[in-house]
């Protein structure tokens, strides 16, 4: 089988290597922690929507933001995870997470183009809340390193889904389709804020 995204095949290989050992009969705690971290971002619609939205918005922003904005999110989320692991209080975490869904969806719906630094700062703030939630919800006795690698990888993959959808939309769908998707994400964020 030929991999049509040859420069991205290493990421898929890394993922498969990481998951392959987790199905063995005698798994270590690190494998369990990796799987727990990997699945945590998928456990809530708020996380999934925000992370896909980062990829969608980065696609709208253009070349440099296409990789810098998602990378900023992943790296800053790791810092938020450290705060959560350490139990350092961060106020309004759930509000920040729901607000990130609303605001990112709105930015997509309006096709907003903020300067690169402002875009990176904005997603960095949102990432602190998401990372904090992941870190604070880690099971006691888990290995923070492998748990973090898991949730960071899932986040990057969800950003990739958003980027993929954005690229497909740019090459075959009317621009308003992506904007309507952003509006739906924003509406979900409003629902999350009100529930």
DADALIN-V620767 format. One record per residue. N is the residue number from 0. RES is the residue in three letters. PHI is phi in whole degrees, 0 to 359 (NA if undefined). D_LAST is the distance of its C-alpha to the last C-alpha in Angstrom with 1 decimal. Layout:
n->N res->RES phi->PHI d_last->D_LAST
n->N res->RES phi->PHI d_last->D_LAST
//
This chain:
n->0 res->UNK phi->NA d_last->46.4
n->1 res->UNK phi->269 d_last->46.2
n->2 res->UNK phi->268 d_last->43.2
n->3 res->UNK phi->285 d_last->42.6
n->4 res->UNK phi->248 d_last->40.5
n->5 res->UNK phi->308 d_last->43.3
n->6 res->UNK phi->286 d_last->42.0
n->7 res->UNK phi->255 d_last->38.7
n->8 res->UNK phi->298 d_last->40.2
n->9 res->UNK phi->299 d_last->40.5
n->10 res->UNK phi->294 d_last->36.7
n->11 res->UNK phi->297 d_last->36.5
n->12 res->UNK phi->298 d_last->39.5
n->13 res->UNK phi->298 d_last->37.9
n->14 res->UNK phi->299 d_last->34.8
n->15 res->UNK phi->295 d_last->37.1
n->16 res->UNK phi->297 d_last->39.2
n->17 res->UNK phi->294 d_last->36.3
n->18 res->UNK phi->276 d_last->35.0
n->19 res->UNK phi->301 d_last->38.5
n->20 res->UNK phi->289 d_last->39.3
n->21 res->UNK phi->287 d_last->36.1
n->22 res->UNK phi->262 d_last->37.4
n->23 res->UNK phi->289 d_last->40.7
n->24 res->UNK phi->295 d_last->41.5
n->25 res->UNK phi->245 d_last->41.8
n->26 res->UNK phi->276 d_last->38.9
n->27 res->UNK phi->272 d_last->38.7
n->28 res->UNK phi->300 d_last->35.6
n->29 res->UNK phi->298 d_last->35.3
n->30 res->UNK phi->290 d_last->34.7
n->31 res->UNK phi->297 d_last->32.1
n->32 res->UNK phi->295 d_last->30.4
n->33 res->UNK phi->299 d_last->30.6
n->34 res->UNK phi->296 d_last->29.1
n->35 res->UNK phi->297 d_last->26.2
n->36 res->UNK phi->293 d_last->25.6
n->37 res->UNK phi->297 d_last->26.1
n->38 res->UNK phi->275 d_last->23.5
n->39 res->UNK phi->301 d_last->20.8
n->40 res->UNK phi->297 d_last->19.5
n->41 res->UNK phi->275 d_last->19.4
n->42 res->UNK phi->278 d_last->17.1
n->43 res->UNK phi->221 d_last->13.8
n->44 res->UNK phi->301 d_last->13.0
n->45 res->UNK phi->299 d_last->12.0
n->46 res->UNK phi->293 d_last->15.5
n->47 res->UNK phi->300 d_last->17.3
n->48 res->UNK phi->297 d_last->16.1
n->49 res->UNK phi->296 d_last->16.9
n->50 res->UNK phi->288 d_last->20.2
n->51 res->UNK phi->293 d_last->21.3
n->52 res->UNK phi->299 d_last->20.4
n->53 res->UNK phi->301 d_last->22.7
n->54 res->UNK phi->295 d_last->25.5
n->55 res->UNK phi->299 d_last->25.0
n->56 res->UNK phi->294 d_last->25.1
n->57 res->UNK phi->300 d_last->28.1
n->58 res->UNK phi->295 d_last->29.9
n->59 res->UNK phi->295 d_last->29.5
n->60 res->UNK phi->287 d_last->30.8
n->61 res->UNK phi->119 d_last->34.0
n->62 res->UNK phi->301 d_last->36.5
n->63 res->UNK phi->297 d_last->36.1
n->64 res->UNK phi->298 d_last->32.3
n->65 res->UNK phi->303 d_last->32.1
n->66 res->UNK phi->250 d_last->32.9
n->67 res->UNK phi->288 d_last->32.4
n->68 res->UNK phi->294 d_last->28.7
n->69 res->UNK phi->297 d_last->27.6
n->70 res->UNK phi->297 d_last->30.2
n->71 res->UNK phi->301 d_last->28.9
n->72 res->UNK phi->299 d_last->25.4
n->73 res->UNK phi->298 d_last->26.9
n->74 res->UNK phi->291 d_last->29.2
n->75 res->UNK phi->289 d_last->26.9
n->76 res->UNK phi->298 d_last->24.4
n->77 res->UNK phi->298 d_last->27.3
n->78 res->UNK phi->297 d_last->27.7
n->79 res->UNK phi->300 d_last->24.0
n->80 res->UNK phi->299 d_last->24.7
n->81 res->UNK phi->299 d_last->27.8
n->82 res->UNK phi->298 d_last->25.9
n->83 res->UNK phi->294 d_last->23.5
n->84 res->UNK phi->301 d_last->26.6
n->85 res->UNK phi->283 d_last->28.3
n->86 res->UNK phi->74 d_last->25.6
n->87 res->UNK phi->286 d_last->25.9
n->88 res->UNK phi->296 d_last->22.9
n->89 res->UNK phi->229 d_last->20.8
n->90 res->UNK phi->288 d_last->18.3
n->91 res->UNK phi->60 d_last->14.8
n->92 res->UNK phi->298 d_last->14.7
n->93 res->UNK phi->296 d_last->11.0
n->94 res->UNK phi->296 d_last->10.8
n->95 res->UNK phi->296 d_last->13.9
n->96 res->UNK phi->292 d_last->12.9
n->97 res->UNK phi->297 d_last->10.0
n->98 res->UNK phi->298 d_last->12.4
n->99 res->UNK phi->295 d_last->15.1
n->100 res->UNK phi->295 d_last->13.7
n->101 res->UNK phi->298 d_last->13.3
n->102 res->UNK phi->290 d_last->16.7
n->103 res->UNK phi->297 d_last->18.6
n->104 res->UNK phi->299 d_last->17.6
n->105 res->UNK phi->296 d_last->18.8
n->106 res->UNK phi->297 d_last->21.9
n->107 res->UNK phi->292 d_last->22.7
n->108 res->UNK phi->300 d_last->22.2
n->109 res->UNK phi->268 d_last->24.5
n->110 res->UNK phi->51 d_last->26.8
n->111 res->UNK phi->289 d_last->26.9
n->112 res->UNK phi->240 d_last->29.7
n->113 res->UNK phi->280 d_last->29.5
n->114 res->UNK phi->302 d_last->32.5
n->115 res->UNK phi->306 d_last->32.5
n->116 res->UNK phi->298 d_last->32.3
n->117 res->UNK phi->294 d_last->29.3
n->118 res->UNK phi->297 d_last->27.6
n->119 res->UNK phi->294 d_last->28.4
n->120 res->UNK phi->296 d_last->27.3
n->121 res->UNK phi->297 d_last->23.8
n->122 res->UNK phi->292 d_last->23.1
n->123 res->UNK phi->297 d_last->24.7
n->124 res->UNK phi->298 d_last->22.2
n->125 res->UNK phi->298 d_last->19.3
n->126 res->UNK phi->296 d_last->21.4
n->127 res->UNK phi->303 d_last->21.8
n->128 res->UNK phi->295 d_last->18.1
n->129 res->UNK phi->296 d_last->18.1
n->130 res->UNK phi->297 d_last->21.4
n->131 res->UNK phi->300 d_last->20.6
n->132 res->UNK phi->299 d_last->17.8
n->133 res->UNK phi->297 d_last->20.4
n->134 res->UNK phi->294 d_last->23.1
n->135 res->UNK phi->292 d_last->21.4
n->136 res->UNK phi->263 d_last->20.4
n->137 res->UNK phi->292 d_last->24.0
n->138 res->UNK phi->297 d_last->25.8
n->139 res->UNK phi->301 d_last->28.4
n->140 res->UNK phi->88 d_last->31.8
n->141 res->UNK phi->283 d_last->30.7
n->142 res->UNK phi->272 d_last->32.7
n->143 res->UNK phi->299 d_last->30.6
n->144 res->UNK phi->300 d_last->32.8
n->145 res->UNK phi->289 d_last->32.4
n->146 res->UNK phi->297 d_last->28.7
n->147 res->UNK phi->295 d_last->28.4
n->148 res->UNK phi->302 d_last->30.6
n->149 res->UNK phi->297 d_last->28.4
n->150 res->UNK phi->287 d_last->25.1
n->151 res->UNK phi->289 d_last->27.1
n->152 res->UNK phi->294 d_last->28.8
n->153 res->UNK phi->299 d_last->25.7
n->154 res->UNK phi->300 d_last->24.2
n->155 res->UNK phi->299 d_last->27.5
n->156 res->UNK phi->294 d_last->27.6
n->157 res->UNK phi->293 d_last->24.2
n->158 res->UNK phi->300 d_last->25.5
n->159 res->UNK phi->298 d_last->28.5
n->160 res->UNK phi->299 d_last->26.6
n->161 res->UNK phi->300 d_last->25.2
n->162 res->UNK phi->297 d_last->28.7
n->163 res->UNK phi->300 d_last->30.2
n->164 res->UNK phi->297 d_last->28.0
n->165 res->UNK phi->298 d_last->28.7
n->166 res->UNK phi->294 d_last->32.5
n->167 res->UNK phi->299 d_last->32.6
n->168 res->UNK phi->296 d_last->30.9
n->169 res->UNK phi->291 d_last->33.5
n->170 res->UNK phi->252 d_last->36.3
n->171 res->UNK phi->190 d_last->35.7
n->172 res->UNK phi->238 d_last->32.8
n->173 res->UNK phi->298 d_last->32.5
n->174 res->UNK phi->303 d_last->30.8
n->175 res->UNK phi->292 d_last->28.3
n->176 res->UNK phi->297 d_last->27.0
n->177 res->UNK phi->295 d_last->25.7
n->178 res->UNK phi->294 d_last->24.3
n->179 res->UNK phi->294 d_last->22.5
n->180 res->UNK phi->300 d_last->21.0
n->181 res->UNK phi->299 d_last->19.9
n->182 res->UNK phi->296 d_last->18.3
n->183 res->UNK phi->294 d_last->16.4
n->184 res->UNK phi->296 d_last->15.2
n->185 res->UNK phi->299 d_last->14.2
n->186 res->UNK phi->297 d_last->12.3
n->187 res->UNK phi->297 d_last->10.4
n->188 res->UNK phi->297 d_last->9.9
n->189 res->UNK phi->295 d_last->8.6
n->190 res->UNK phi->297 d_last->6.1
n->191 res->UNK phi->297 d_last->5.3
n->192 res->UNK phi->294 d_last->5.7
n->193 res->UNK phi->274 d_last->3.8
n->194 res->UNK phi->265 d_last->0.0
//
